[in-house]
Amino acid sequence: MSTPPFSRRSFLLGAASLTTVPLLASCVGTGADGGAGGGTTALTLQSWIQDAGPKAALESVVAAFDGPPVTLNSVATEQFRAQLSTYLTSATPPDVLGWYAGSVANSYADEGLLLDVSDLWAPGGACANFSDALRALSTGADGKAIFVPQNYYWWSIFYKKSAFQQWGVQPPKTWDEFIALCDTLKARGIHPLTNGIGSTAWMSAGWFDYLNLRINGAGYHRELLAGKHSFEDPQVTAVLEQYARLVPYFHPNQTSWDAQQAVTPMVNNEAAMYLVGAFCTEYFPADQRDDLDFFSVPTIDPSVPSAEEAPTDGFFAAAGSQNPEGAKQLLSYLASAPAQQSFIEKSGSSNLPTSPDVDTSTFSPLVQKGITLLNETAEITQFFNRDSSDALQTTADAALTQFIANPSDIRGTQRQWQQAAQQVFSS
């Protein structure tokens, strides 16, 4: 999630923003954990990370790579997304590319565009002691490993402890308490919820995902996103009915803001809560970050097992890489505990490491709480586009933006959404 980790998706839309930073490491293939044999053929790493902290952190981590020379290209996220297929099918593709785990990576693997990195998951490999869940998430339909996860993060409802204390309210434990909290805050002239669905329309899918998980469960959610159910199902109607209850609680400027700008009313205590990924912490002023806390979207149906969204980011290599051994060497390094710890600490993000060898005892209490949340939930999903496809995400953006503008026309939203989804699944 998605979009994830650091700029869970950079939120820079429109004009392309391409920065090429040559990072010259040692000229011999003796990477941090990849060993010799990577060759001296220069490597290209294509990245979508744009936020200043994470971008600088990745540059620093790559600069410390003791292997073939690496050129790091940082491309605006939406440009990256649009050109990813072109990158992978070109005669001389980037060797390594950063992106998302799950169905998106698997779709490129199905086309034969990704390098088989199963040896990195074999005993002694850089990912050998990663969790079974991460292994499954990084494996294509043919059983070959095609992804190296580097970090992940959780979604929850974030709030400021000082603001809740000032308003004399507490985090809710049930869905009814959540609705009552929203009513209380609104009556006091405080916008209960904020969001940024302007140039980052995909943020509207966060609430859809969680309501679907709470009402219908993770199994149905995954099947819906895989085309096994219709968006006109009564189960989806139930989700949108609950979503319609929330629409009056959102700050009216949500349609003008992107995901980063949406923190502004929380900074100013004009809005109370934000369902968002933990990457949001870097958008708050430094002196407010320790004031942040979160709670999970409350249970709606107690019979439905708990589920949380935890988008996973990392890297894959192009099958057409001119230096596949060097690419694996770079992937091994990026997966290593020192590289992960360095990235997370230098980026200032609240992302979680995928390597079990990273010492998380030094991480903030907020991150420790996030780790506990994911360890205790029954199910973990990614985000709408990561559990489906970028193409289906586009249908969600259109349908949910329309729905938020006119929440009374639930059936109309469902009908148009299903028609658009059918075109995606039939293409």
SVG drawing of the C-alpha trace seen along z (x, -y; Angstrom):
<svg xmlns="http://www.w3.org/2000/svg" viewBox="-30 -26 67 50">
<polyline fill="none" stroke="black" stroke-width="0.4" points="0.0,0.0 -1.2,-1.4 0.1,-3.1 2.7,-1.7 6.1,-3.6 7.4,-6.6 5.5,-8.5 3.2,-5.7 2.8,-7.0 4.6,-10.3 1.5,-12.3 3.3,-14.3 1.0,-14.1 1.0,-15.7 4.3,-17.0 7.1,-14.4 9.7,-14.9 12.8,-13.0 16.0,-13.3 19.0,-11.2 21.6,-10.8 24.7,-8.8 25.8,-6.9 29.2,-5.3 30.0,-2.5 33.1,-0.4 33.8,1.0 34.1,4.6 31.2,7.0 31.6,7.5 28.3,6.4 27.3,6.2 25.8,9.7 25.9,10.6 29.5,11.7 31.7,11.4 30.6,12.2 28.3,9.2 30.6,8.0 31.5,4.3 28.6,3.6 26.9,0.5 23.4,0.9 20.3,-1.4 17.8,-1.5 14.5,-3.1 12.6,-4.6 9.2,-6.2 10.0,-7.7 9.7,-11.5 9.2,-12.7 12.4,-14.4 13.2,-12.3 12.7,-8.9 14.3,-10.0 17.5,-11.2 17.5,-8.0 17.4,-5.8 20.2,-7.8 22.3,-7.4 21.6,-3.6 22.5,-3.1 25.6,-5.2 26.9,-2.8 26.4,0.2 29.8,2.0 29.2,3.4 28.9,2.3 28.3,-1.4 24.6,-2.4 22.7,-5.2 19.5,-6.0 16.7,-7.5 13.9,-9.1 10.7,-9.4 7.4,-11.0 5.0,-8.2 2.3,-8.6 4.8,-8.8 6.5,-5.8 3.2,-3.9 2.3,-4.9 5.7,-3.9 6.5,-0.8 5.4,1.6 7.6,-0.4 10.5,-0.2 10.3,3.5 9.8,4.2 12.5,2.0 15.6,3.4 17.8,2.1 15.5,1.9 16.5,0.6 18.1,3.4 16.2,3.0 13.0,1.2 11.2,0.2 7.5,0.9 4.8,2.9 4.5,6.5 1.5,8.6 -0.8,8.7 0.8,5.8 4.3,7.4 2.8,10.8 1.1,9.5 4.5,8.4 5.9,11.8 3.1,13.5 4.3,11.7 7.9,13.0 9.2,9.5 10.7,10.1 13.9,11.8 13.7,15.1 15.2,14.3 14.4,17.6 18.0,18.1 17.7,15.0 14.9,16.8 16.8,20.1 18.8,21.1 21.6,18.7 20.0,16.1 19.2,12.5 15.5,13.2 15.8,16.8 14.6,15.8 11.8,13.5 8.3,14.5 6.2,17.0 3.6,14.3 6.3,12.2 7.5,15.2 4.0,15.8 3.5,12.2 6.8,12.2 6.2,15.4 4.6,15.5 1.9,18.0 4.7,20.3 6.3,20.6 9.3,18.5 10.2,15.6 10.1,12.3 10.2,9.7 12.3,8.5 10.3,6.8 12.1,4.0 9.5,2.4 5.9,2.2 3.5,0.1 0.1,0.1 -3.1,-1.8 -5.2,-3.1 -7.1,-6.1 -4.5,-8.6 -5.2,-11.4 -3.4,-13.8 -3.4,-12.9 -3.3,-16.5 -6.3,-17.4 -8.4,-14.5 -7.4,-15.6 -8.3,-19.2 -11.7,-18.1 -12.3,-15.7 -12.8,-12.6 -11.3,-9.1 -10.5,-6.7 -13.6,-4.6 -13.7,-0.9 -16.8,-0.1 -18.3,-1.3 -21.2,-2.9 -18.8,-4.7 -16.9,-5.9 -20.1,-7.3 -21.0,-8.9 -17.5,-10.5 -17.9,-11.9 -21.3,-13.4 -19.8,-14.9 -16.9,-16.6 -19.1,-17.9 -21.5,-19.4 -18.5,-21.4 -17.6,-22.7 -14.7,-20.3 -14.5,-18.3 -14.3,-14.7 -12.5,-13.3 -10.0,-14.6 -8.9,-13.1 -7.2,-14.1 -8.9,-12.8 -8.1,-15.6 -5.0,-14.7 -4.7,-11.5 -8.2,-10.1 -7.1,-6.6 -7.2,-7.8 -11.0,-7.4 -10.4,-3.6 -9.0,-3.4 -12.4,-3.7 -13.9,-1.4 -11.3,1.3 -11.7,1.1 -15.5,1.0 -15.5,4.0 -13.0,5.8 -15.1,5.1 -18.5,6.0 -17.7,8.8 -14.2,10.0 -10.8,10.3 -11.8,13.3 -14.7,11.6 -12.6,8.4 -9.9,10.2 -12.4,12.1 -14.2,8.9 -11.0,7.3 -10.1,10.4 -13.4,10.1 -15.1,13.0 -18.0,10.9 -19.9,7.9 -19.7,4.4 -23.5,4.5 -23.6,7.2 -25.7,6.5 -22.5,6.9 -21.1,3.8 -24.3,2.0 -23.9,2.5 -20.4,1.1 -21.5,-2.0 -24.4,-2.5 -21.9,-2.7 -19.6,-4.9 -22.5,-7.3 -22.9,-7.7 -19.3,-9.0 -19.5,-11.5 -21.0,-14.4 -18.1,-14.1 -15.3,-14.8 -13.7,-18.2 -15.3,-19.8 -11.9,-20.6 -11.0,-16.9 -11.7,-17.1 -9.2,-19.9 -6.4,-18.3 -3.9,-15.6 -3.0,-13.1 -0.2,-15.2 -2.2,-18.4 -5.0,-16.6 -3.0,-16.7 -3.2,-20.5 -6.5,-20.7 -5.2,-18.2 -2.1,-20.2 -4.3,-23.2 -6.8,-21.2 -9.6,-21.9 -10.0,-18.2 -9.7,-15.2 -9.0,-11.9 -7.4,-10.6 -7.6,-7.1 -4.2,-6.8 -1.0,-4.8 1.7,-5.4 3.7,-7.3 1.6,-10.3 3.8,-10.9 6.4,-12.6 3.9,-15.1 3.3,-16.5 5.7,-19.2 8.5,-17.6 7.3,-18.9 3.9,-17.2 5.0,-13.7 5.4,-12.5 1.8,-13.7 0.4,-11.3 -1.4,-8.1 -3.8,-5.8 -6.6,-3.2 -7.8,-0.6 -11.1,-1.0 -13.5,0.4 -15.3,3.8 -18.7,3.5 -19.6,7.2 -18.0,9.2 -18.3,12.4 -15.9,11.1 -12.2,11.9 -10.0,8.8 -8.0,7.6 -5.6,4.8 -4.0,3.2 -0.2,3.4 1.1,2.4 4.5,3.8 7.2,2.1 10.4,3.3 12.2,4.1 12.2,6.4 14.6,6.9 13.9,6.8 14.2,10.1 16.1,8.2 18.7,6.8 22.2,6.6 23.7,7.6 21.4,10.0 24.0,11.1 24.7,7.6 21.0,6.9 20.7,9.7 23.6,8.4 22.0,5.0 18.7,6.7 20.5,8.7 22.0,5.6 18.7,3.7 17.1,6.6 19.8,6.7 19.1,5.6 21.7,2.8 20.3,1.3 16.7,1.5 17.5,0.0 19.5,-2.8 16.7,-3.6 14.0,-3.7 16.0,-5.8 17.2,-8.3 13.8,-8.6 12.1,-9.6 9.2,-7.4 7.2,-5.0 7.7,-2.1 8.4,1.4 11.3,3.5 10.7,6.8 14.0,8.3 13.6,10.0 17.2,9.1 16.5,5.4 16.7,4.1 13.2,2.5 13.8,1.8 15.1,-1.7 12.0,-2.5 9.3,-4.9 6.4,-3.8 4.1,-4.6 6.0,-2.1 6.1,0.5 2.3,0.2 2.0,0.6 4.1,3.8 1.8,5.2 -1.3,4.3 -0.1,6.3 1.1,9.2 -2.2,9.6 -4.6,9.3 -6.1,12.4 -5.7,11.2 -3.5,8.8 -4.4,7.2 -2.5,4.7 -4.5,1.8 -7.1,1.7 -4.7,1.5 -2.2,3.8 -4.8,6.5 -6.2,5.9 -4.5,3.8 -3.8,0.2 -6.5,0.5 -9.1,1.5 -7.9,-1.2 -8.9,-3.7 -12.5,-2.4 -12.5,-2.8 -11.2,-6.4 -14.0,-7.3 -16.8,-5.5 -15.9,-6.6 -15.3,-10.2 -18.7,-10.2 -20.2,-8.5 -18.7,-11.0 -20.2,-13.8 -23.6,-12.2 -23.8,-9.5 -27.6,-9.1 -27.2,-7.4 -25.6,-4.1 -27.2,-1.9 -26.1,-4.3 -22.5,-4.2 -22.5,-0.4 -23.9,0.0 -21.3,-2.3 -18.5,-0.8 -19.4,2.7 -19.6,1.7 -16.1,0.2 -14.7,3.2 -16.1,5.6 -14.1,3.8 -10.9,4.2 -11.5,7.9 -12.4,8.6 -9.4,6.8"/>
</svg>
